[in-house]
Amino acid sequence: MKISANFTDGEFLSPIFLTKINRRGLPSTRYINPRLVDAAEFIRAFLNTYFKSQDSEVKSVSMNGNKAGVTTRGLRSFWDVTSSSWLSDHRYLNAFDCDVVIKYKNGSKKEADYREIQRIILDNEQEFMAAGISMIEDVTIARTWLHFSIAWLPNEQHIKVIS
């Protein structure tokens, strides 16, 4: 189910979790933090503007949550078996993992360099913090995806880079 302009519930909830709540007739949006979706939309829009301003051949930038083989990139429920900590922000509706893909006008596409994505976020951290992003995972850990969190850290003056 589409939950925003560019994201579906299946990007924030695993197939196992969706099946369980669908069987009970519960709405998926009950288990998705709207602030997390808004933050994802902000990042996507920011990256679209950024990459288009850097390269006239860029058509768009997409962010994709769950995909084949990786199904716990949003909420990690009690039914989702992962290696993540029980204290992970994923368990509390505050974190999202996604792939960032740059699409070109000629039809080609490539996955973003996550070192560059981290640099872009940190170079513009006040804008990202204003959008609610409080933490990102360091690229030494998240080499092939973007992990961000909207956990409430009211005393932080900078985006925390976690490793």
Backbone torsions as a table, in degrees:
resi	resn	phi	psi	omega
1	MET	NA	135.5	178.3
2	LYS	-72.9	128.7	-178.5
3	ILE	-115.5	-9.2	176.3
4	SER	-158.1	-177.0	-177.8
5	ALA	-57.2	-34.5	-172.1
6	ASN	-127.8	5.1	-176.1
7	PHE	-133.3	154.8	177.0
8	THR	-117.1	163.9	178.5
9	ASP	-61.9	-31.2	179.6
10	GLY	-67.7	-11.1	175.0
11	GLU	-87.1	-18.0	-178.1
12	PHE	-109.7	-15.6	-179.4
13	LEU	-131.1	140.8	-178.3
14	SER	-72.9	158.9	176.2
15	PRO	-58.3	-36.7	179.0
16	ILE	-62.5	-47.5	-178.5
17	PHE	-66.3	-44.3	178.9
18	LEU	-58.8	-42.2	178.9
19	THR	-60.8	-45.4	-179.2
20	LYS	-62.3	-44.2	-178.3
21	ILE	-76.0	-33.4	177.2
22	ASN	-63.0	-38.9	178.3
23	ARG	-61.2	-29.3	-179.3
24	ARG	-94.1	0.0	179.1
25	GLY	72.4	23.2	-179.2
26	LEU	-89.7	143.7	179.3
27	PRO	-75.5	138.1	-179.3
28	SER	-62.9	-31.6	-177.7
29	THR	-63.9	-20.6	176.5
30	ARG	-60.7	-26.1	-173.4
31	TYR	-111.3	15.9	178.9
32	ILE	-121.8	129.2	179.4
33	ASN	-78.0	116.1	-178.4
34	PRO	-62.5	-28.1	176.7
35	ARG	-66.1	-33.5	178.4
36	LEU	-69.1	-40.8	177.4
37	VAL	-64.5	-43.7	178.0
38	ASP	-60.9	-40.1	178.5
39	ALA	-65.0	-40.8	177.9
40	ALA	-63.3	-42.8	177.7
41	GLU	-62.6	-39.9	178.0
42	PHE	-61.5	-48.9	-178.6
43	ILE	-60.0	-45.3	-179.9
44	ARG	-59.4	-46.5	179.8
45	ALA	-64.6	-42.4	179.9
46	PHE	-61.5	-47.1	-178.7
47	LEU	-66.0	-35.4	175.6
48	ASN	-60.8	-48.5	179.4
49	THR	-62.7	-44.9	-177.6
50	TYR	-61.6	-54.8	-175.1
51	PHE	-67.5	-35.2	176.7
52	LYS	-65.9	-33.8	178.9
53	SER	-74.3	-22.0	-179.1
54	GLN	-89.4	-26.4	-174.4
55	ASP	-147.5	114.2	-177.3
56	SER	-66.4	-12.9	179.0
57	GLU	-86.0	-8.3	179.1
58	VAL	-75.8	126.4	177.7
59	LYS	-89.3	-46.2	-178.4
60	SER	-164.5	167.9	174.7
61	VAL	-126.8	129.6	177.9
62	SER	-115.5	157.3	173.4
63	MET	-125.5	129.4	-176.9
64	ASN	-121.4	128.5	177.6
65	GLY	-83.1	-122.6	-176.4
66	ASN	-55.9	143.1	179.0
67	LYS	-146.7	174.6	-179.3
68	ALA	-55.4	126.5	177.0
69	GLY	88.0	-14.8	179.0
70	VAL	-134.0	101.6	-170.8
71	THR	-122.3	17.0	-179.5
72	THR	-131.3	55.8	-175.9
73	ARG	-96.8	-8.4	174.8
74	GLY	-114.1	-118.1	176.9
75	LEU	-64.4	132.1	171.4
76	ARG	-108.0	96.7	-175.7
77	SER	-77.5	175.9	179.0
78	PHE	-65.4	-20.5	-179.9
79	TRP	-87.8	-14.2	-177.8
80	ASP	-90.1	114.9	-179.3
81	VAL	-83.8	116.8	177.7
82	THR	-142.0	173.5	176.8
83	SER	-89.3	3.3	-174.9
84	SER	-72.7	154.9	178.7
85	SER	-67.8	151.9	174.5
86	TRP	-67.5	-15.3	177.8
87	LEU	-98.2	6.9	178.3
88	SER	-61.3	141.0	176.2
89	ASP	-61.0	-21.0	175.8
90	HIS	-61.5	-33.4	-177.3
91	ARG	-73.2	-14.6	-173.6
92	TYR	-121.4	27.1	174.6
93	LEU	65.0	24.8	-175.8
94	ASN	-115.5	-3.5	-175.9
95	ALA	-131.9	153.9	-178.1
96	PHE	-145.3	137.4	173.2
97	ASP	-112.8	141.2	179.5
98	CYS	-154.8	161.1	171.3
99	ASP	-96.0	140.9	177.1
100	VAL	-110.0	122.1	-176.4
101	VAL	-121.9	128.3	178.1
102	ILE	-97.8	125.5	-179.4
103	LYS	-109.1	137.9	-176.9
104	TYR	-107.5	157.9	-178.3
105	LYS	-60.4	-26.8	-180.0
106	ASN	-81.7	2.8	177.8
107	GLY	97.2	-11.4	179.2
108	SER	-80.5	164.9	177.1
109	LYS	-150.6	158.2	176.5
110	LYS	-148.9	150.7	175.5
111	GLU	-74.6	142.8	-178.2
112	ALA	-66.2	157.4	171.3
113	ASP	-84.0	114.1	-173.3
114	TYR	-71.3	-19.0	170.9
115	ARG	-66.2	-40.0	177.4
116	GLU	-67.1	-40.5	178.5
117	ILE	-61.0	-44.7	178.4
118	GLN	-60.7	-43.6	179.4
119	ARG	-61.8	-44.4	179.4
120	ILE	-59.4	-45.7	-179.5
121	ILE	-63.0	-46.4	-177.8
122	LEU	-70.3	-33.1	176.9
123	ASP	-68.2	-21.7	-178.3
124	ASN	-122.7	33.5	-168.7
125	GLU	-62.0	-31.0	-179.9
126	GLN	-64.6	-38.5	176.8
127	GLU	-66.4	-41.5	180.0
128	PHE	-68.0	-40.0	177.8
129	MET	-65.4	-38.8	177.7
130	ALA	-62.4	-27.6	177.5
131	ALA	-85.1	0.6	176.0
132	GLY	100.9	-2.5	-178.9
133	ILE	-78.1	122.5	-177.8
134	SER	-110.9	-24.9	-177.6
135	MET	-144.8	150.1	168.4
136	ILE	-133.3	155.1	177.7
137	GLU	-88.3	135.9	-178.9
138	ASP	-61.6	145.6	-178.4
139	VAL	-67.2	-13.6	174.1
140	THR	-69.4	-22.4	175.7
141	ILE	-100.1	-53.6	-177.4
142	ALA	-93.7	73.4	-176.7
143	ARG	-74.0	-29.3	-172.8
144	THR	-124.7	23.0	176.7
145	TRP	-160.1	165.6	172.6
146	LEU	-104.5	125.4	173.6
147	HIS	-113.5	127.9	173.4
148	PHE	-137.8	158.1	-178.4
149	SER	-133.1	150.4	175.1
150	ILE	-113.2	22.5	179.5
151	ALA	-54.3	144.2	-176.2
152	TRP	-78.4	110.5	178.1
153	LEU	-128.0	75.8	-169.7
154	PRO	-64.3	-21.5	-177.8
155	ASN	-95.5	-3.3	-179.5
156	GLU	-77.4	134.4	177.5
157	GLN	-97.4	-11.3	-177.9
158	HIS	-138.1	159.5	173.6
159	ILE	-68.2	129.3	177.6
160	LYS	-78.8	133.4	174.2
161	VAL	-104.5	111.1	-175.3
162	ILE	-97.5	146.4	177.8
163	SER	-140.2	NA	NA
